[in-house]
């Protein structure tokens, strides 16, 4: 049974901005767009971003310090994210391959540490740029 996720006003504003973007957005770009809708301070944006990540609505592209909307309804929320990123046009695509998740969560290193979450970013050229 799916849990109904209620979003705050600020979370709805931030999510809509990210969903409408054609590329990953940095927090201050989101703030610039959100100021017209009443969000004035960076902490408001960061709180909304943190909650949206926790709820699996958005993901953070760590290498770009930017955010994208989650396109995968069966997403593992914030514990397992994988993206392909074109080095030329910077197009970001969310990867959903269950085998990757299975392998990474089964991983253990020499010290016995196992994977509890991952953020995988693969870089190369998309078809258009190759």
N, CA and C atoms as an extended XYZ file, in Angstrom:
390
Properties=species:S:1:pos:R:3:atomname:S:1:resname:S:1:resid:I:1 pbc="F F F"
N         0.846       -1.177        0.000 N   UNK     1
C         0.000        0.000        0.000 CA  UNK     1
C         0.886        1.234        0.000 C   UNK     1
N         0.631        2.179       -0.913 N   UNK     2
C         1.479        3.360       -0.993 CA  UNK     2
C         1.046        4.401        0.033 C   UNK     2
N         2.025        5.071        0.561 N   UNK     3
C         1.784        6.093        1.562 CA  UNK     3
C         1.548        7.421        0.852 C   UNK     3
N         0.503        8.126        1.263 N   UNK     4
C         0.226        9.436        0.686 CA  UNK     4
C         1.246       10.417        1.248 C   UNK     4
N         1.897       11.124        0.350 N   UNK     5
C         2.915       12.076        0.779 CA  UNK     5
C         2.369       13.486        0.641 C   UNK     5
N         2.262       14.156        1.760 N   UNK     6
C         1.771       15.518        1.771 CA  UNK     6
C         2.973       16.453        1.717 C   UNK     6
N         2.914       17.371        0.781 N   UNK     7
C         4.007       18.330        0.620 CA  UNK     7
C         3.594       19.684        1.174 C   UNK     7
N         4.545       20.377        1.786 N   UNK     8
C         4.290       21.735        2.267 CA  UNK     8
C         4.213       22.680        1.067 C   UNK     8
N         3.770       23.900        1.326 N   UNK     9
C         3.681       24.912        0.265 CA  UNK     9
C         5.051       25.115       -0.390 C   UNK     9
N         6.096       25.278        0.438 N   UNK    10
C         7.441       25.504       -0.102 CA  UNK    10
C         7.930       24.294       -0.894 C   UNK    10
N         7.654       23.091       -0.404 N   UNK    11
C         8.057       21.875       -1.114 CA  UNK    11
C         7.371       21.804       -2.477 C   UNK    11
N         6.098       22.153       -2.546 N   UNK    12
C         5.362       22.145       -3.818 CA  UNK    12
C         5.969       23.147       -4.798 C   UNK    12
N         6.304       24.327       -4.305 N   UNK    13
C         6.906       25.361       -5.159 CA  UNK    13
C         8.247       24.879       -5.711 C   UNK    13
N         9.097       24.373       -4.829 N   UNK    14
C        10.430       23.911       -5.232 CA  UNK    14
C        10.312       22.732       -6.196 C   UNK    14
N         9.451       21.778       -5.895 N   UNK    15
C         9.272       20.615       -6.770 CA  UNK    15
C         8.808       21.041       -8.161 C   UNK    15
N         7.858       21.954       -8.242 N   UNK    16
C         7.359       22.409       -9.544 CA  UNK    16
C         8.474       23.072      -10.359 C   UNK    16
N         9.297       23.877       -9.703 N   UNK    17
C        10.415       24.541      -10.389 CA  UNK    17
C        11.380       23.495      -10.950 C   UNK    17
N        11.703       22.496      -10.138 N   UNK    18
C        12.644       21.453      -10.572 CA  UNK    18
C        12.030       20.604      -11.689 C   UNK    18
N        10.760       20.252      -11.560 N   UNK    19
C        10.098       19.436      -12.592 CA  UNK    19
C        10.038       20.155      -13.931 C   UNK    19
N         9.891       21.465      -13.918 N   UNK    20
C         9.776       22.232      -15.163 CA  UNK    20
C        11.125       22.559      -15.793 C   UNK    20
N        12.194       22.349      -15.052 N   UNK    21
C        13.534       22.671      -15.559 CA  UNK    21
C        13.972       21.676      -16.620 C   UNK    21
N        14.728       22.150      -17.589 N   UNK    22
C        15.242       21.298      -18.655 CA  UNK    22
C        16.608       20.718      -18.301 C   UNK    22
N        17.169       21.143      -17.169 N   UNK    23
C        18.481       20.678      -16.732 CA  UNK    23
C        18.513       20.687      -15.202 C   UNK    23
N        19.495       20.024      -14.615 N   UNK    24
C        19.615       20.059      -13.155 CA  UNK    24
C        19.791       21.503      -12.669 C   UNK    24
N        19.153       21.833      -11.558 N   UNK    25
C        19.214       23.196      -11.021 CA  UNK    25
C        19.983       23.238       -9.703 C   UNK    25
N        20.779       24.277       -9.542 N   UNK    26
C        21.470       24.524       -8.280 CA  UNK    26
C        20.504       25.247       -7.331 C   UNK    26
N        20.779       25.172       -6.042 N   UNK    27
C        19.877       25.730       -5.032 CA  UNK    27
C        19.606       27.222       -5.252 C   UNK    27
N        20.625       27.981       -5.614 N   UNK    28
C        20.407       29.419       -5.776 CA  UNK    28
C        19.607       29.746       -7.040 C   UNK    28
N        19.667       28.907       -8.046 N   UNK    29
C        18.793       29.075       -9.212 CA  UNK    29
C        17.347       28.807       -8.814 C   UNK    29
N        17.168       27.796       -7.975 N   UNK    30
C        15.819       27.482       -7.476 CA  UNK    30
C        15.316       28.653       -6.646 C   UNK    30
N        16.163       29.191       -5.770 N   UNK    31
C        15.772       30.339       -4.944 CA  UNK    31
C        15.379       31.520       -5.817 C   UNK    31
N        16.150       31.809       -6.856 N   UNK    32
C        15.846       32.930       -7.753 CA  UNK    32
C        14.443       32.777       -8.334 C   UNK    32
N        14.113       31.557       -8.779 N   UNK    33
C        12.786       31.310       -9.358 CA  UNK    33
C        11.691       31.279       -8.304 C   UNK    33
N        12.025       30.884       -7.088 N   UNK    34
C        11.027       30.768       -6.015 CA  UNK    34
C        10.716       32.109       -5.360 C   UNK    34
N        11.581       33.091       -5.516 N   UNK    35
C        11.358       34.395       -4.884 CA  UNK    35
C        10.065       35.041       -5.361 C   UNK    35
N         9.684       34.793       -6.613 N   UNK    36
C         8.438       35.336       -7.159 CA  UNK    36
C         7.221       34.710       -6.488 C   UNK    36
N         7.429       33.571       -5.833 N   UNK    37
C         6.335       32.835       -5.199 CA  UNK    37
C         6.379       32.936       -3.673 C   UNK    37
N         7.247       33.809       -3.156 N   UNK    38
C         7.238       34.080       -1.730 CA  UNK    38
C         8.334       33.442       -0.904 C   UNK    38
N         9.172       32.602       -1.503 N   UNK    39
C        10.285       32.019       -0.750 CA  UNK    39
C        11.458       32.979       -0.886 C   UNK    39
N        11.911       33.512        0.248 N   UNK    40
C        12.920       34.568        0.206 CA  UNK    40
C        14.300       34.155        0.690 C   UNK    40
N        14.407       33.121        1.538 N   UNK    41
C        15.680       32.820        2.192 CA  UNK    41
C        16.231       31.453        1.793 C   UNK    41
N        17.560       31.352        1.639 N   UNK    42
C        18.174       30.063        1.311 CA  UNK    42
C        17.782       28.911        2.246 C   UNK    42
N        17.688       29.138        3.580 N   UNK    43
C        17.304       28.002        4.433 CA  UNK    43
C        15.942       27.383        4.066 C   UNK    43
N        15.026       28.208        3.582 N   UNK    44
C        13.721       27.683        3.160 CA  UNK    44
C        13.893       26.729        1.977 C   UNK    44
N        14.761       27.092        1.046 N   UNK    45
C        15.026       26.246       -0.123 CA  UNK    45
C        15.705       24.956        0.317 C   UNK    45
N        16.731       25.064        1.139 N   UNK    46
C        17.464       23.876        1.569 CA  UNK    46
C        16.588       22.917        2.372 C   UNK    46
N        15.717       23.445        3.222 N   UNK    47
C        14.794       22.568        3.963 CA  UNK    47
C        13.862       21.837        3.004 C   UNK    47
N        13.319       22.563        2.033 N   UNK    48
C        12.429       21.946        1.051 CA  UNK    48
C        13.170       20.890        0.235 C   UNK    48
N        14.390       21.193       -0.189 N   UNK    49
C        15.187       20.228       -0.961 CA  UNK    49
C        15.451       18.962       -0.148 C   UNK    49
N        15.852       19.122        1.112 N   UNK    50
C        16.123       17.961        1.972 CA  UNK    50
C        14.889       17.071        2.110 C   UNK    50
N        13.740       17.682        2.339 N   UNK    51
C        12.502       16.897        2.500 CA  UNK    51
C        12.106       16.222        1.192 C   UNK    51
N        12.268       16.907        0.072 N   UNK    52
C        11.915       16.316       -1.229 CA  UNK    52
C        12.827       15.136       -1.556 C   UNK    52
N        14.095       15.219       -1.167 N   UNK    53
C        15.012       14.092       -1.356 CA  UNK    53
C        14.555       12.920       -0.491 C   UNK    53
N        14.251       13.197        0.777 N   UNK    54
C        13.788       12.141        1.691 CA  UNK    54
C        12.530       11.452        1.178 C   UNK    54
N        11.659       12.217        0.529 N   UNK    55
C        10.395       11.671        0.032 CA  UNK    55
C        10.543       11.015       -1.343 C   UNK    55
N        11.756       11.090       -1.924 N   UNK    56
C        12.001       10.460       -3.214 CA  UNK    56
C        11.450       11.232       -4.399 C   UNK    56
N        11.149       12.495       -4.213 N   UNK    57
C        10.603       13.320       -5.296 CA  UNK    57
C        11.696       13.916       -6.180 C   UNK    57
N        12.875       14.144       -5.578 N   UNK    58
C        14.002       14.698       -6.327 CA  UNK    58
C        15.278       13.957       -5.941 C   UNK    58
N        16.321       14.170       -6.728 N   UNK    59
C        17.644       13.612       -6.445 CA  UNK    59
C        18.680       14.715       -6.567 C   UNK    59
N        19.771       14.541       -5.839 N   UNK    60
C        20.882       15.471       -5.948 CA  UNK    60
C        21.956       14.846       -6.828 C   UNK    60
N        22.390       15.594       -7.828 N   UNK    61
C        23.514       15.197       -8.661 CA  UNK    61
C        24.745       15.754       -7.943 C   UNK    61
N        25.432       14.898       -7.205 N   UNK    62
C        26.519       15.339       -6.328 CA  UNK    62
C        27.626       16.068       -7.084 C   UNK    62
N        28.023       15.551       -8.239 N   UNK    63
C        29.136       16.163       -8.975 CA  UNK    63
C        28.795       17.553       -9.497 C   UNK    63
N        27.540       17.853       -9.632 N   UNK    64
C        27.097       19.158      -10.132 CA  UNK    64
C        26.519       20.028       -9.013 C   UNK    64
N        26.338       19.445       -7.823 N   UNK    65
C        25.684       20.124       -6.711 CA  UNK    65
C        24.360       20.727       -7.181 C   UNK    65
N        23.596       19.910       -7.895 N   UNK    66
C        22.344       20.349       -8.502 CA  UNK    66
C        21.278       19.277       -8.292 C   UNK    66
N        20.040       19.638       -8.589 N   UNK    67
C        18.904       18.781       -8.287 CA  UNK    67
C        18.052       18.518       -9.527 C   UNK    67
N        17.509       17.290       -9.606 N   UNK    68
C        16.615       16.884      -10.696 CA  UNK    68
C        15.404       16.198      -10.097 C   UNK    68
N        14.299       16.240      -10.830 N   UNK    69
C        13.096       15.534      -10.408 CA  UNK    69
C        13.282       14.043      -10.653 C   UNK    69
N        12.742       13.233       -9.767 N   UNK    70
C        12.801       11.780       -9.936 CA  UNK    70
C        11.806       11.381      -11.021 C   UNK    70
N        12.278       10.613      -11.974 N   UNK    71
C        11.429       10.172      -13.090 CA  UNK    71
C        11.008        8.712      -12.929 C   UNK    71
N        11.398        8.088      -11.818 N   UNK    72
C        11.181        6.662      -11.622 CA  UNK    72
C        10.198        6.431      -10.483 C   UNK    72
N         9.010        5.962      -10.797 N   UNK    73
C         7.996        5.756       -9.766 CA  UNK    73
C         8.360        4.626       -8.804 C   UNK    73
N         9.281        3.742       -9.190 N   UNK    74
C         9.706        2.639       -8.321 CA  UNK    74
C        11.068        2.930       -7.697 C   UNK    74
N        11.368        4.184       -7.537 N   UNK    75
C        12.669        4.603       -7.049 CA  UNK    75
C        12.926        4.112       -5.633 C   UNK    75
N        14.196        3.863       -5.344 N   UNK    76
C        14.624        3.444       -4.008 CA  UNK    76
C        14.812        4.665       -3.107 C   UNK    76
N        14.160        5.741       -3.437 N   UNK    77
C        14.218        7.011       -2.717 CA  UNK    77
C        15.657        7.517       -2.679 C   UNK    77
N        16.160        7.911       -1.532 N   UNK    78
C        17.481        8.536       -1.513 CA  UNK    78
C        18.585        7.541       -1.218 C   UNK    78
N        18.277        6.262       -1.147 N   UNK    79
C        19.289        5.268       -0.796 CA  UNK    79
C        20.015        4.686       -1.997 C   UNK    79
N        19.467        4.858       -3.184 N   UNK    80
C        20.078        4.241       -4.349 CA  UNK    80
C        19.790        5.078       -5.589 C   UNK    80
N        20.732        5.929       -5.934 N   UNK    81
C        20.547        6.739       -7.131 CA  UNK    81
C        21.686        6.492       -8.100 C   UNK    81
N        21.355        6.472       -9.376 N   UNK    82
C        22.349        6.281      -10.425 CA  UNK    82
C        21.960        7.145      -11.624 C   UNK    82
N        22.957        7.798      -12.201 N   UNK    83
C        22.711        8.696      -13.320 CA  UNK    83
C        23.789        8.539      -14.372 C   UNK    83
N        23.405        8.737      -15.630 N   UNK    84
C        24.395        8.887      -16.696 CA  UNK    84
C        24.408       10.376      -17.038 C   UNK    84
N        25.611       10.914      -17.205 N   UNK    85
C        25.775       12.344      -17.443 CA  UNK    85
C        26.658       12.537      -18.667 C   UNK    85
N        26.130       13.235      -19.669 N   UNK    86
C        26.906       13.508      -20.885 CA  UNK    86
C        27.935       14.593      -20.574 C   UNK    86
N        29.189       14.309      -20.898 N   UNK    87
C        30.270       15.254      -20.619 CA  UNK    87
C        30.242       16.470      -21.533 C   UNK    87
N        29.514       16.388      -22.645 N   UNK    88
C        29.485       17.504      -23.587 CA  UNK    88
C        28.247       18.385      -23.365 C   UNK    88
N        27.054       17.807      -23.473 N   UNK    89
C        25.824       18.607      -23.343 CA  UNK    89
C        25.283       18.624      -21.909 C   UNK    89
N        25.858       17.794      -21.034 N   UNK    90
C        25.494       17.695      -19.621 CA  UNK    90
C        24.080       17.169      -19.378 C   UNK    90
N        23.526       16.466      -20.359 N   UNK    91
C        22.216       15.835      -20.163 CA  UNK    91
C        22.351       14.771      -19.070 C   UNK    91
N        21.400       14.771      -18.142 N   UNK    92
C        21.395       13.825      -17.028 CA  UNK    92
C        20.207       12.890      -17.194 C   UNK    92
N        20.477       11.578      -17.111 N   UNK    93
C        19.425       10.578      -17.221 CA  UNK    93
C        19.481        9.672      -15.998 C   UNK    93
N        18.338        9.500      -15.348 N   UNK    94
C        18.283        8.602      -14.204 CA  UNK    94
C        18.309        7.164      -14.696 C   UNK    94
N        19.138        6.353      -14.060 N   UNK    95
C        19.294        4.944      -14.438 CA  UNK    95
C        18.503        4.081      -13.462 C   UNK    95
N        17.724        3.160      -14.002 N   UNK    96
C        16.970        2.239      -13.158 CA  UNK    96
C        17.258        0.813      -13.625 C   UNK    96
N        18.319        0.229      -13.090 N   UNK    97
C        18.683       -1.145      -13.423 CA  UNK    97
C        18.780       -1.917      -12.111 C   UNK    97
N        17.758       -2.716      -11.792 N   UNK    98
C        17.735       -3.443      -10.512 CA  UNK    98
C        18.991       -4.271      -10.237 C   UNK    98
N        19.665       -4.783      -11.279 N   UNK    99
C        20.882       -5.575      -11.081 CA  UNK    99
C        21.977       -4.748      -10.407 C   UNK    99
N        22.083       -3.467      -10.778 N   UNK   100
C        23.090       -2.599      -10.162 CA  UNK   100
C        22.815       -2.479       -8.666 C   UNK   100
N        21.565       -2.219       -8.326 N   UNK   101
C        21.189       -2.087       -6.921 CA  UNK   101
C        21.483       -3.367       -6.160 C   UNK   101
N        21.146       -4.512       -6.742 N   UNK   102
C        21.375       -5.795       -6.078 CA  UNK   102
C        22.868       -6.013       -5.820 C   UNK   102
N        23.700       -5.754       -6.813 N   UNK   103
C        25.145       -5.945       -6.673 CA  UNK   103
C        25.721       -4.993       -5.626 C   UNK   103
N        25.349       -3.727       -5.687 N   UNK   104
C        25.920       -2.755       -4.757 CA  UNK   104
C        25.465       -2.993       -3.320 C   UNK   104
N        24.228       -3.394       -3.117 N   UNK   105
C        23.777       -3.659       -1.752 CA  UNK   105
C        24.318       -4.980       -1.210 C   UNK   105
N        24.808       -5.854       -2.074 N   UNK   106
C        25.443       -7.104       -1.630 CA  UNK   106
C        26.941       -6.897       -1.376 C   UNK   106
N        27.478       -5.767       -1.779 N   UNK   107
C        28.904       -5.458       -1.660 CA  UNK   107
C        29.370       -5.444       -0.203 C   UNK   107
N        30.551       -5.994        0.031 N   UNK   108
C        31.258       -5.874        1.314 CA  UNK   108
C        32.732       -5.712        1.004 C   UNK   108
N        33.383       -4.755        1.670 N   UNK   109
C        34.818       -4.600        1.447 CA  UNK   109
C        35.603       -5.439        2.450 C   UNK   109
N        36.933       -5.337        2.391 N   UNK   110
C        37.802       -6.155        3.247 CA  UNK   110
C        37.555       -5.918        4.729 C   UNK   110
N        37.121       -4.720        5.094 N   UNK   111
C        36.893       -4.415        6.509 CA  UNK   111
C        35.519       -4.876        6.988 C   UNK   111
N        34.697       -5.370        6.052 N   UNK   112
C        33.355       -5.828        6.414 CA  UNK   112
C        32.266       -4.778        6.220 C   UNK   112
N        32.677       -3.585        5.745 N   UNK   113
C        31.676       -2.554        5.495 CA  UNK   113
C        30.789       -2.958        4.322 C   UNK   113
N        29.496       -2.762        4.486 N   UNK   114
C        28.572       -3.040        3.397 CA  UNK   114
C        27.882       -1.744        2.979 C   UNK   114
N        27.318       -1.776        1.812 N   UNK   115
C        26.675       -0.596        1.227 CA  UNK   115
C        25.276       -0.416        1.817 C   UNK   115
N        25.010        0.774        2.348 N   UNK   116
C        23.678        1.107        2.856 CA  UNK   116
C        22.966        2.080        1.926 C   UNK   116
N        23.751        2.831        1.173 N   UNK   117
C        23.186        3.731        0.170 CA  UNK   117
C        24.273        4.049       -0.846 C   UNK   117
N        23.851        4.476       -2.040 N   UNK   118
C        24.848        4.869       -3.036 CA  UNK   118
C        24.306        5.966       -3.927 C   UNK   118
N        25.235        6.709       -4.504 N   UNK   119
C        24.955        7.726       -5.498 CA  UNK   119
C        25.974        7.506       -6.602 C   UNK   119
N        25.541        6.881       -7.675 N   UNK   120
C        26.422        6.504       -8.765 CA  UNK   120
C        26.225        7.477       -9.925 C   UNK   120
N        27.332        8.026      -10.427 N   UNK   121
C        27.278        8.936      -11.571 CA  UNK   121
C        28.246        8.432      -12.631 C   UNK   121
N        27.712        8.104      -13.791 N   UNK   122
C        28.506        7.590      -14.904 CA  UNK   122
C        28.642        8.704      -15.955 C   UNK   122
N        29.860        8.922      -16.427 N   UNK   123
C        30.124        9.997      -17.376 CA  UNK   123
C        30.544        9.431      -18.727 C   UNK   123
N        30.079       10.042      -19.785 N   UNK   124
C        30.407        9.641      -21.140 CA  UNK   124
C        29.744       10.607      -22.105 C   UNK   124
N        29.482       10.140      -23.327 N   UNK   125
C        28.810       10.965      -24.331 CA  UNK   125
C        27.487       10.312      -24.712 C   UNK   125
N        26.440       11.124      -24.782 N   UNK   126
C        25.140       10.614      -25.241 CA  UNK   126
C        25.195       10.382      -26.757 C   UNK   126
N        24.181        9.731      -27.321 N   UNK   127
C        24.151        9.452      -28.769 CA  UNK   127
C        24.311       10.718      -29.585 C   UNK   127
N        23.635       11.762      -29.172 N   UNK   128
C        23.645       13.025      -29.913 CA  UNK   128
C        25.050       13.650      -29.965 C   UNK   128
N        25.814       13.511      -28.885 N   UNK   129
C        27.131       14.154      -28.796 CA  UNK   129
C        28.287       13.235      -29.234 C   UNK   129
N        28.026       11.938      -29.344 N   UNK   130
C        29.105       10.979      -29.662 CA  UNK   130
C        29.644       11.173      -31.052 C   UNK   130
